Amino acid sequence: MRTPVFTGSCCALATPFDQNGNINYDAFGRLIDAQIAAGVDAVCVCGTTGESATMSIREHIAAVEFCVKRVDHRVKVIAGAGSNDTSAAVYLSQHAEDSGADALLHVTPYYNKASQTGLIKHYEYIADRTSLPIILYNVPSRTGVSFTADTYRVLSENPKINGVKEASGNFSLLAHTRFVCPDDFYIWSGNDDQVVPMMSLGAKGVISVVSNIAPDVMVKMSHLCLDGNFEEASKIQIQYMDLIDALFCEVNPIPVKAAMNLMGMEAGPLRLPLCDISEKNLAVLRASLERMDLLK
């Protein structure tokens, strides 16, 4: 029987850049250490929030290596390795394994818009070429394709596929997946605004954007759910809805990096085609951070 890669809260790490556009490893290391100090159960490097789509292969590899070494076995490290090129996904997966990562996160191949059969072949091909557990990542708003519950059922038969980060917002898909898949095919929320309802349906935690600036909140909320205390967890979910909305007022990770910079965390600039948050939304974000007492 498979065990979940992690339970509780995992930070989808932003990647700090310096003013020349290079990875700011000093700020990156401080971010990783702060997450661990706050009690996160895992970190995810080079995911969507980490702007992996604009990283070169060399940068991606270096960021994963740095994260693994900095974490030094204190929590689990999940390495983003997804691509719309299956061979590239295999290369990134094998490198992450060689670097010492604990698991892989594989987004559905974007732009290609693979069929369900294509998705199955893609993930089975990758799984055959790595020994690390794989977390699927379903975010159709960004990739243009979604898993079906039946595709999850087929993929759940592969022992290396540990489960899925579900960010479709489709609770019917979640419920049907839980119905047709075995109990050891695990689900994690990919949406910070849906952690409690998803965990009430059996999700094991969250891979969180909000954790970059409020890791303690996401840890507490997810662990209350794991303890079956959904009433108290719901209060936290509701309390932080305004901040969550503000952090997604523009495409991720534009707002969260703006928030990190406002908080003195040196997240630095974004890489084109992402650009700075609008002045209007920056004011909304700043006001929300102030209400939650996150600006000192």
Solvent accessible surface area in square Angstrom, and as a share of the most:
residue,aa,sasa,rsa
1,M,192,0.86
2,R,32,0.12
3,T,103,0.60
4,P,37,0.23
5,V,10,0.06
6,F,11,0.05
7,T,51,0.30
8,G,0,0.00
9,S,0,0.00
10,C,0,0.00
11,C,0,0.00
12,A,6,0.05
13,L,2,0.01
14,A,0,0.00
15,T,1,0.01
16,P,1,0.01
17,F,1,0.01
18,D,46,0.24
19,Q,154,0.69
20,N,130,0.67
21,G,22,0.22
22,N,85,0.43
23,I,17,0.08
24,N,31,0.16
25,Y,73,0.28
26,D,103,0.53
27,A,2,0.02
28,F,1,0.00
29,G,0,0.00
30,R,120,0.44
31,L,6,0.03
32,I,0,0.00
33,D,44,0.23
34,A,49,0.38
35,Q,1,0.01
36,I,28,0.14
37,A,93,0.72
38,A,30,0.23
39,G,38,0.37
40,V,5,0.03
41,D,38,0.20
42,A,0,0.00
43,V,0,0.00
44,C,1,0.01
45,V,1,0.00
46,C,3,0.02
47,G,9,0.09
48,T,38,0.22
49,T,4,0.02
50,G,0,0.00
51,E,7,0.03
52,S,28,0.18
53,A,94,0.73
54,T,46,0.27
55,M,20,0.09
56,S,57,0.37
57,I,82,0.41
58,R,203,0.74
59,E,43,0.19
60,H,14,0.06
61,I,27,0.14
62,A,38,0.29
63,A,0,0.00
64,V,3,0.01
65,E,65,0.29
66,F,47,0.20
67,C,0,0.00
68,V,19,0.11
69,K,154,0.65
70,R,88,0.32
71,V,1,0.00
72,D,91,0.47
73,H,165,0.73
74,R,120,0.44
75,V,24,0.14
76,K,87,0.37
77,V,4,0.03
78,I,0,0.00
79,A,0,0.00
80,G,4,0.04
81,A,0,0.00
82,G,22,0.21
83,S,11,0.07
84,N,51,0.26
85,D,69,0.36
86,T,42,0.24
87,S,72,0.47
88,A,26,0.20
89,A,0,0.00
90,V,15,0.09
91,Y,115,0.44
92,L,13,0.07
93,S,1,0.00
94,Q,77,0.34
95,H,32,0.14
96,A,2,0.01
97,E,54,0.24
98,D,123,0.64
99,S,26,0.17
100,G,39,0.37
101,A,6,0.05
102,D,49,0.26
103,A,0,0.00
104,L,0,0.00
105,L,6,0.03
106,H,0,0.00
107,V,23,0.13
108,T,0,0.00
109,P,6,0.04
110,Y,80,0.30
111,Y,193,0.74
112,N,85,0.44
113,K,138,0.59
114,A,26,0.20
115,S,72,0.47
116,Q,56,0.25
117,T,82,0.48
118,G,25,0.24
119,L,0,0.00
120,I,32,0.16
121,K,135,0.57
122,H,12,0.05
123,Y,0,0.00
124,E,63,0.28
125,Y,98,0.37
126,I,1,0.00
127,A,0,0.00
128,D,101,0.52
129,R,97,0.36
130,T,8,0.05
131,S,78,0.50
132,L,20,0.10
133,P,41,0.26
134,I,0,0.00
135,I,0,0.00
136,L,0,0.00
137,Y,14,0.05
138,N,0,0.00
139,V,11,0.06
140,P,36,0.23
141,S,105,0.68
142,R,101,0.37
143,T,10,0.06
144,G,39,0.37
145,V,14,0.08
146,S,38,0.25
147,F,4,0.02
148,T,60,0.35
149,A,16,0.12
150,D,81,0.42
151,T,5,0.03
152,Y,0,0.00
153,R,87,0.32
154,V,38,0.22
155,L,0,0.00
156,S,3,0.02
157,E,123,0.55
158,N,28,0.14
159,P,104,0.65
160,K,69,0.29
161,I,0,0.00
162,N,6,0.03
163,G,0,0.00
164,V,0,0.00
165,K,13,0.05
166,E,6,0.03
167,A,13,0.10
168,S,31,0.20
169,G,34,0.32
170,N,74,0.38
171,F,71,0.30
172,S,66,0.43
173,L,18,0.09
174,L,3,0.02
175,A,42,0.32
176,H,103,0.46
177,T,2,0.01
178,R,86,0.32
179,F,171,0.71
180,V,55,0.32
181,C,12,0.07
182,P,64,0.40
183,D,104,0.54
184,D,21,0.11
185,F,3,0.01
186,Y,15,0.06
187,I,3,0.01
188,W,0,0.00
189,S,0,0.00
190,G,16,0.15
191,N,33,0.17
192,D,4,0.02
193,D,54,0.28
194,Q,33,0.15
195,V,0,0.00
196,V,10,0.05
197,P,54,0.34
198,M,7,0.03
199,M,10,0.04
200,S,66,0.43
201,L,77,0.39
202,G,25,0.24
203,A,4,0.03
204,K,65,0.27
205,G,0,0.00
206,V,0,0.00
207,I,2,0.01
208,S,0,0.00
209,V,12,0.07
210,V,1,0.00
211,S,0,0.00
212,N,2,0.01
213,I,8,0.04
214,A,3,0.02
215,P,18,0.11
216,D,86,0.44
217,V,18,0.10
218,M,1,0.01
219,V,23,0.13
220,K,122,0.52
221,M,0,0.00
222,S,0,0.00
223,H,62,0.27
224,L,33,0.17
225,C,5,0.03
226,L,67,0.33
227,D,117,0.61
228,G,48,0.46
229,N,57,0.29
230,F,71,0.30
231,E,127,0.57
232,E,68,0.31
233,A,0,0.00
234,S,37,0.24
235,K,110,0.47
236,I,20,0.10
237,Q,11,0.05
238,I,127,0.65
239,Q,106,0.47
240,Y,29,0.11
241,M,61,0.27
242,D,65,0.34
243,L,0,0.00
244,I,4,0.02
245,D,84,0.43
246,A,4,0.03
247,L,0,0.00
248,F,84,0.35
249,C,47,0.28
250,E,40,0.18
251,V,70,0.40
252,N,14,0.07
253,P,1,0.01
254,I,8,0.04
255,P,0,0.00
256,V,0,0.00
257,K,1,0.00
258,A,16,0.12
259,A,0,0.00
260,M,1,0.00
261,N,66,0.34
262,L,49,0.24
263,M,51,0.23
264,G,58,0.56
265,M,51,0.23
266,E,93,0.42
267,A,0,0.00
268,G,13,0.12
269,P,42,0.26
270,L,26,0.13
271,R,42,0.15
272,L,145,0.72
273,P,117,0.73
274,L,33,0.16
275,C,78,0.47
276,D,111,0.57
277,I,16,0.08
278,S,50,0.32
279,E,138,0.62
280,K,161,0.68
281,N,32,0.16
282,L,38,0.19
283,A,61,0.47
284,V,70,0.40
285,L,0,0.00
286,R,100,0.37
287,A,37,0.28
288,S,1,0.00
289,L,0,0.00
290,E,99,0.44
291,R,147,0.54
292,M,37,0.17
293,D,98,0.51
294,L,36,0.18
295,L,37,0.18
296,K,216,0.91
